[in-house]
Amino acid sequence: MAKVGVEQSLTDVQQALQEKGYDVIQLNQEQDAAGCDCCVITGQDRNVMGMQDTTTEAPIIDAHGRTAEEICQEVEQKINQQQ
């Protein structure tokens, strides 16, 4: 199953993705995103300085204002598009 990186504070999203069979890892540092098929972030740490250094080619999903189910659906869509 696909490997999905999820920011630490999104426990409801982590649980929902695990229930769907995804391999979920917590994103504590930039390096944690390496090897992920998709990443889910809180959206709270916006790019204030306008820098665009990327550490992964995986799709990034902003969880701000969305339910765990909505996020799971988008993760499935992004992963299916990659295959």
N, CA, C and O atoms as CSV, one atom per row, in Angstrom:
chain,resi,resn,atom,element,x,y,z
A,1,MET,N,N,0.846,-1.178,0.000
A,1,MET,CA,C,0.000,0.000,0.000
A,1,MET,C,C,0.885,1.233,0.000
A,1,MET,O,O,2.061,1.162,0.359
A,2,ALA,N,N,0.335,2.332,-0.392
A,2,ALA,CA,C,1.075,3.586,-0.511
A,2,ALA,C,C,1.507,4.116,0.854
A,2,ALA,O,O,0.867,3.871,1.877
A,3,LYS,N,N,2.605,4.842,0.828
A,3,LYS,CA,C,3.162,5.458,2.041
A,3,LYS,C,C,2.742,6.926,2.060
A,3,LYS,O,O,3.021,7.666,1.117
A,4,VAL,N,N,2.068,7.349,3.141
A,4,VAL,CA,C,1.556,8.703,3.245
A,4,VAL,C,C,2.155,9.367,4.482
A,4,VAL,O,O,2.068,8.834,5.588
A,5,GLY,N,N,2.759,10.530,4.284
A,5,GLY,CA,C,3.299,11.303,5.391
A,5,GLY,C,C,2.242,12.276,5.878
A,5,GLY,O,O,1.609,12.962,5.076
A,6,VAL,N,N,2.046,12.340,7.200
A,6,VAL,CA,C,1.019,13.200,7.781
A,6,VAL,C,C,1.638,13.981,8.935
A,6,VAL,O,O,2.345,13.416,9.770
A,7,GLU,N,N,1.365,15.295,8.976
A,7,GLU,CA,C,1.876,16.112,10.077
A,7,GLU,C,C,1.343,15.593,11.407
A,7,GLU,O,O,0.227,15.082,11.500
A,8,GLN,N,N,2.158,15.739,12.409
A,8,GLN,CA,C,1.939,15.164,13.727
A,8,GLN,C,C,0.578,15.504,14.343
A,8,GLN,O,O,-0.038,14.638,14.963
A,9,SER,N,N,0.102,16.724,14.190
A,9,SER,CA,C,-1.132,17.146,14.856
A,9,SER,C,C,-2.404,16.632,14.189
A,9,SER,O,O,-3.493,16.816,14.732
A,10,LEU,N,N,-2.296,16.000,13.042
A,10,LEU,CA,C,-3.470,15.521,12.302
A,10,LEU,C,C,-3.783,14.063,12.639
A,10,LEU,O,O,-3.804,13.205,11.757
A,11,THR,N,N,-4.024,13.794,13.915
A,11,THR,CA,C,-4.227,12.411,14.359
A,11,THR,C,C,-5.475,11.782,13.756
A,11,THR,O,O,-5.475,10.587,13.462
A,12,ASP,N,N,-6.548,12.564,13.564
A,12,ASP,CA,C,-7.758,12.006,12.962
A,12,ASP,C,C,-7.512,11.563,11.523
A,12,ASP,O,O,-8.056,10.554,11.075
A,13,VAL,N,N,-6.696,12.318,10.811
A,13,VAL,CA,C,-6.350,11.960,9.438
A,13,VAL,C,C,-5.461,10.716,9.431
A,13,VAL,O,O,-5.650,9.819,8.610
A,14,GLN,N,N,-4.499,10.665,10.341
A,14,GLN,CA,C,-3.626,9.491,10.451
A,14,GLN,C,C,-4.450,8.231,10.671
A,14,GLN,O,O,-4.237,7.221,10.001
A,15,GLN,N,N,-5.392,8.289,11.610
A,15,GLN,CA,C,-6.229,7.124,11.916
A,15,GLN,C,C,-7.090,6.721,10.729
A,15,GLN,O,O,-7.208,5.535,10.419
A,16,ALA,N,N,-7.689,7.700,10.066
A,16,ALA,CA,C,-8.556,7.404,8.920
A,16,ALA,C,C,-7.770,6.738,7.795
A,16,ALA,O,O,-8.250,5.789,7.174
A,17,LEU,N,N,-6.564,7.234,7.535
A,17,LEU,CA,C,-5.740,6.647,6.470
A,17,LEU,C,C,-5.277,5.244,6.846
A,17,LEU,O,O,-5.240,4.357,5.994
A,18,GLN,N,N,-4.924,5.035,8.111
A,18,GLN,CA,C,-4.513,3.701,8.560
A,18,GLN,C,C,-5.663,2.708,8.438
A,18,GLN,O,O,-5.449,1.553,8.068
A,19,GLU,N,N,-6.886,3.151,8.747
A,19,GLU,CA,C,-8.057,2.280,8.615
A,19,GLU,C,C,-8.282,1.874,7.169
A,19,GLU,O,O,-8.825,0.803,6.902
A,20,LYS,N,N,-7.869,2.721,6.234
A,20,LYS,CA,C,-8.007,2.412,4.804
A,20,LYS,C,C,-6.823,1.595,4.284
A,20,LYS,O,O,-6.769,1.249,3.104
A,21,GLY,N,N,-5.877,1.289,5.176
A,21,GLY,CA,C,-4.776,0.412,4.801
A,21,GLY,C,C,-3.501,1.106,4.357
A,21,GLY,O,O,-2.574,0.439,3.898
A,22,TYR,N,N,-3.425,2.424,4.480
A,22,TYR,CA,C,-2.219,3.139,4.077
A,22,TYR,C,C,-1.126,3.007,5.126
A,22,TYR,O,O,-1.410,2.886,6.317
A,23,ASP,N,N,0.111,3.030,4.683
A,23,ASP,CA,C,1.273,3.060,5.555
A,23,ASP,C,C,1.506,4.524,5.910
A,23,ASP,O,O,1.974,5.296,5.073
A,24,VAL,N,N,1.187,4.910,7.135
A,24,VAL,CA,C,1.228,6.314,7.547
A,24,VAL,C,C,2.446,6.571,8.420
A,24,VAL,O,O,2.703,5.844,9.380
A,25,ILE,N,N,3.196,7.623,8.074
A,25,ILE,CA,C,4.321,8.045,8.910
A,25,ILE,C,C,4.097,9.491,9.312
A,25,ILE,O,O,3.465,10.258,8.585
A,26,GLN,N,N,4.619,9.859,10.477
A,26,GLN,CA,C,4.500,11.243,10.928
A,26,GLN,C,C,5.590,12.089,10.300
A,26,GLN,O,O,6.743,11.670,10.195
A,27,LEU,N,N,5.206,13.287,9.884
A,27,LEU,CA,C,6.158,14.240,9.330
A,27,LEU,C,C,6.615,15.173,10.452
A,27,LEU,O,O,5.915,16.117,10.818
A,28,ASN,N,N,7.789,14.891,10.983
A,28,ASN,CA,C,8.356,15.733,12.032
A,28,ASN,C,C,9.454,16.630,11.484
A,28,ASN,O,O,9.682,17.726,11.997
A,29,GLN,N,N,10.133,16.166,10.444
A,29,GLN,CA,C,11.220,16.909,9.807
A,29,GLN,C,C,11.058,16.798,8.300
A,29,GLN,O,O,10.317,15.950,7.802
A,30,GLU,N,N,11.762,17.667,7.580
A,30,GLU,CA,C,11.689,17.633,6.111
A,30,GLU,C,C,12.063,16.268,5.556
A,30,GLU,O,O,11.443,15.801,4.600
A,31,GLN,N,N,13.053,15.630,6.132
A,31,GLN,CA,C,13.546,14.357,5.622
A,31,GLN,C,C,12.510,13.241,5.725
A,31,GLN,O,O,12.600,12.242,5.012
A,32,ASP,N,N,11.528,13.406,6.610
A,32,ASP,CA,C,10.508,12.380,6.768
A,32,ASP,C,C,9.651,12.224,5.514
A,32,ASP,O,O,9.058,11.165,5.307
A,33,ALA,N,N,9.576,13.240,4.688
A,33,ALA,CA,C,8.763,13.200,3.475
A,33,ALA,C,C,9.411,12.369,2.366
A,33,ALA,O,O,8.744,11.986,1.405
A,34,ALA,N,N,10.693,12.094,2.499
A,34,ALA,CA,C,11.390,11.313,1.467
A,34,ALA,C,C,10.776,9.922,1.363
A,34,ALA,O,O,10.604,9.234,2.369
A,35,GLY,N,N,10.456,9.525,0.172
A,35,GLY,CA,C,9.900,8.199,-0.058
A,35,GLY,C,C,8.394,8.108,0.104
A,35,GLY,O,O,7.817,7.038,-0.090
A,36,CYS,N,N,7.749,9.207,0.454
A,36,CYS,CA,C,6.285,9.200,0.592
A,36,CYS,C,C,5.631,9.333,-0.779
A,36,CYS,O,O,6.151,10.008,-1.668
A,37,ASP,N,N,4.494,8.685,-0.933
A,37,ASP,CA,C,3.723,8.794,-2.165
A,37,ASP,C,C,2.822,10.021,-2.142
A,37,ASP,O,O,2.380,10.497,-3.188
A,38,CYS,N,N,2.552,10.530,-0.936
A,38,CYS,CA,C,1.694,11.691,-0.759
A,38,CYS,C,C,1.940,12.238,0.651
A,38,CYS,O,O,2.277,11.474,1.555
A,39,CYS,N,N,1.775,13.547,0.847
A,39,CYS,CA,C,1.953,14.160,2.165
A,39,CYS,C,C,0.752,15.031,2.494
A,39,CYS,O,O,0.193,15.699,1.625
A,40,VAL,N,N,0.363,15.013,3.774
A,40,VAL,CA,C,-0.752,15.835,4.249
A,40,VAL,C,C,-0.203,16.784,5.310
A,40,VAL,O,O,0.411,16.356,6.287
A,41,ILE,N,N,-0.437,18.083,5.099
A,41,ILE,CA,C,0.072,19.092,6.032
A,41,ILE,C,C,-1.090,19.889,6.611
A,41,ILE,O,O,-2.188,19.899,6.054
A,42,THR,N,N,-0.838,20.557,7.733
A,42,THR,CA,C,-1.894,21.335,8.392
A,42,THR,C,C,-2.192,22.620,7.649
A,42,THR,O,O,-3.313,23.123,7.716
A,43,GLY,N,N,-1.226,23.153,6.954
A,43,GLY,CA,C,-1.409,24.428,6.269
A,43,GLY,C,C,-1.140,25.609,7.164
A,43,GLY,O,O,-1.266,26.752,6.725
A,44,GLN,N,N,-0.770,25.366,8.421
A,44,GLN,CA,C,-0.507,26.457,9.356
A,44,GLN,C,C,0.854,27.101,9.126
A,44,GLN,O,O,1.033,28.289,9.391
A,45,ASP,N,N,1.798,26.335,8.641
A,45,ASP,CA,C,3.140,26.863,8.394
A,45,ASP,C,C,3.262,27.274,6.940
A,45,ASP,O,O,3.979,26.641,6.165
A,46,ARG,N,N,2.581,28.303,6.583
A,46,ARG,CA,C,2.597,28.779,5.195
A,46,ARG,C,C,3.971,29.322,4.828
A,46,ARG,O,O,4.760,29.693,5.697
A,47,ASN,N,N,4.241,29.362,3.549
A,47,ASN,CA,C,5.514,29.819,3.021
A,47,ASN,C,C,5.560,31.350,3.040
A,47,ASN,O,O,5.318,31.998,2.022
A,48,VAL,N,N,5.868,31.909,4.188
A,48,VAL,CA,C,5.845,33.355,4.383
A,48,VAL,C,C,6.931,34.056,3.569
A,48,VAL,O,O,6.716,35.160,3.071
A,49,MET,N,N,8.085,33.426,3.434
A,49,MET,CA,C,9.213,34.069,2.755
A,49,MET,C,C,9.202,33.860,1.242
A,49,MET,O,O,10.028,34.434,0.532
A,50,GLY,N,N,8.290,33.055,0.753
A,50,GLY,CA,C,8.201,32.845,-0.688
A,50,GLY,C,C,9.264,31.912,-1.242
A,50,GLY,O,O,9.482,31.882,-2.453
A,51,MET,N,N,9.926,31.155,-0.392
A,51,MET,CA,C,10.949,30.210,-0.842
A,51,MET,C,C,10.275,28.911,-1.264
A,51,MET,O,O,9.276,28.511,-0.665
A,52,GLN,N,N,10.805,28.251,-2.285
A,52,GLN,CA,C,10.193,27.038,-2.781
A,52,GLN,C,C,11.193,25.893,-2.871
A,52,GLN,O,O,11.308,25.242,-3.910
A,53,ASP,N,N,11.903,25.653,-1.803
A,53,ASP,CA,C,12.805,24.503,-1.747
A,53,ASP,C,C,11.971,23.269,-1.454
A,53,ASP,O,O,11.319,23.198,-0.412
A,54,THR,N,N,11.981,22.304,-2.348
A,54,THR,CA,C,11.183,21.105,-2.139
A,54,THR,C,C,12.065,19.940,-1.733
A,54,THR,O,O,13.212,19.819,-2.164
A,55,THR,N,N,11.500,19.088,-0.893
A,55,THR,CA,C,12.228,17.899,-0.468
A,55,THR,C,C,11.590,16.631,-1.005
A,55,THR,O,O,12.117,15.536,-0.810
A,56,THR,N,N,10.452,16.775,-1.683
A,56,THR,CA,C,9.766,15.606,-2.220
A,56,THR,C,C,9.040,15.979,-3.510
A,56,THR,O,O,8.650,17.129,-3.713
A,57,GLU,N,N,8.874,15.008,-4.353
A,57,GLU,CA,C,8.104,15.184,-5.583
A,57,GLU,C,C,6.658,14.744,-5.377
A,57,GLU,O,O,5.830,14.879,-6.278
A,58,ALA,N,N,6.356,14.221,-4.199
A,58,ALA,CA,C,5.024,13.710,-3.899
A,58,ALA,C,C,4.006,14.844,-3.806
A,58,ALA,O,O,4.352,15.962,-3.423
A,59,PRO,N,N,2.752,14.558,-4.156
A,59,PRO,CA,C,1.705,15.577,-4.004
A,59,PRO,C,C,1.551,15.980,-2.533
A,59,PRO,O,O,1.667,15.145,-1.636
A,60,ILE,N,N,1.290,17.259,-2.304
A,60,ILE,CA,C,1.088,17.793,-0.963
A,60,ILE,C,C,-0.378,18.204,-0.835
A,60,ILE,O,O,-0.903,18.921,-1.688
A,61,ILE,N,N,-1.030,17.754,0.221
A,61,ILE,CA,C,-2.435,18.073,0.463
A,61,ILE,C,C,-2.527,18.945,1.707
A,61,ILE,O,O,-2.001,18.595,2.763
A,62,ASP,N,N,-3.199,20.081,1.572
A,62,ASP,CA,C,-3.405,21.016,2.679
A,62,ASP,C,C,-4.696,20.622,3.391
A,62,ASP,O,O,-5.767,20.631,2.784
A,63,ALA,N,N,-4.601,20.276,4.673
A,63,ALA,CA,C,-5.746,19.800,5.440
A,63,ALA,C,C,-6.573,20.918,6.055
A,63,ALA,O,O,-7.618,20.653,6.649
A,64,HIS,N,N,-6.134,22.145,5.926
A,64,HIS,CA,C,-6.797,23.267,6.589
A,64,HIS,C,C,-8.280,23.368,6.203
A,64,HIS,O,O,-8.616,23.507,5.027
A,65,GLY,N,N,-9.156,23.296,7.207
A,65,GLY,CA,C,-10.583,23.461,6.984
A,65,GLY,C,C,-11.282,22.277,6.350
A,65,GLY,O,O,-12.393,22.426,5.841
A,66,ARG,N,N,-10.669,21.108,6.364
A,66,ARG,CA,C,-11.244,19.944,5.699
A,66,ARG,C,C,-11.392,18.793,6.680
A,66,ARG,O,O,-10.673,18.712,7.676
A,67,THR,N,N,-12.336,17.904,6.387
A,67,THR,CA,C,-12.546,16.734,7.244
A,67,THR,C,C,-11.550,15.632,6.877
A,67,THR,O,O,-10.940,15.653,5.808
A,68,ALA,N,N,-11.404,14.678,7.786
A,68,ALA,CA,C,-10.508,13.551,7.535
A,68,ALA,C,C,-10.972,12.763,6.316
A,68,ALA,O,O,-10.145,12.285,5.540
A,69,GLU,N,N,-12.275,12.623,6.140
A,69,GLU,CA,C,-12.803,11.875,4.999
A,69,GLU,C,C,-12.493,12.580,3.677
A,69,GLU,O,O,-12.139,11.926,2.696
A,70,GLU,N,N,-12.622,13.896,3.645
A,70,GLU,CA,C,-12.294,14.652,2.435
A,70,GLU,C,C,-10.824,14.485,2.077
A,70,GLU,O,O,-10.467,14.347,0.907
A,71,ILE,N,N,-9.982,14.499,3.096
A,71,ILE,CA,C,-8.544,14.353,2.871
A,71,ILE,C,C,-8.228,12.955,2.360
A,71,ILE,O,O,-7.423,12.795,1.442
A,72,CYS,N,N,-8.861,11.934,2.954
A,72,CYS,CA,C,-8.645,10.558,2.490
A,72,CYS,C,C,-9.024,10.398,1.026
A,72,CYS,O,O,-8.320,9.730,0.268
A,73,GLN,N,N,-10.132,11.007,0.628
A,73,GLN,CA,C,-10.559,10.933,-0.767
A,73,GLN,C,C,-9.529,11.576,-1.689
A,73,GLN,O,O,-9.227,11.041,-2.756
A,74,GLU,N,N,-8.992,12.720,-1.282
A,74,GLU,CA,C,-7.992,13.382,-2.127
A,74,GLU,C,C,-6.697,12.577,-2.190
A,74,GLU,O,O,-6.069,12.498,-3.245
A,75,VAL,N,N,-6.294,11.977,-1.065
A,75,VAL,CA,C,-5.103,11.123,-1.060
A,75,VAL,C,C,-5.285,9.992,-2.066
A,75,VAL,O,O,-4.389,9.715,-2.863
A,76,GLU,N,N,-6.452,9.336,-2.029
A,76,GLU,CA,C,-6.722,8.244,-2.966
A,76,GLU,C,C,-6.642,8.722,-4.414
A,76,GLU,O,O,-6.068,8.039,-5.263
A,77,GLN,N,N,-7.216,9.889,-4.699
A,77,GLN,CA,C,-7.172,10.434,-6.056
A,77,GLN,C,C,-5.738,10.696,-6.499
A,77,GLN,O,O,-5.350,10.318,-7.605
A,78,LYS,N,N,-4.951,11.342,-5.641
A,78,LYS,CA,C,-3.563,11.686,-6.001
A,78,LYS,C,C,-2.736,10.435,-6.236
A,78,LYS,O,O,-1.951,10.377,-7.182
A,79,ILE,N,N,-2.907,9.436,-5.386
A,79,ILE,CA,C,-2.120,8.206,-5.522
A,79,ILE,C,C,-2.548,7.443,-6.781
A,79,ILE,O,O,-1.701,6.897,-7.488
A,80,ASN,N,N,-3.836,7.402,-7.060
A,80,ASN,CA,C,-4.318,6.728,-8.272
A,80,ASN,C,C,-3.816,7.417,-9.530
A,80,ASN,O,O,-3.562,6.747,-10.531
A,81,GLN,N,N,-3.663,8.748,-9.508
A,81,GLN,CA,C,-3.151,9.486,-10.660
A,81,GLN,C,C,-1.694,9.153,-10.923
A,81,GLN,O,O,-1.248,9.192,-12.070
A,82,GLN,N,N,-0.943,8.827,-9.877
A,82,GLN,CA,C,0.482,8.532,-10.032
A,82,GLN,C,C,0.702,7.141,-10.631
A,82,GLN,O,O,1.748,6.892,-11.230
A,83,GLN,N,N,-0.247,6.249,-10.481
A,83,GLN,CA,C,-0.054,4.869,-10.921
A,83,GLN,C,C,-0.376,4.676,-12.371
A,83,GLN,O,O,-0.261,3.564,-12.886
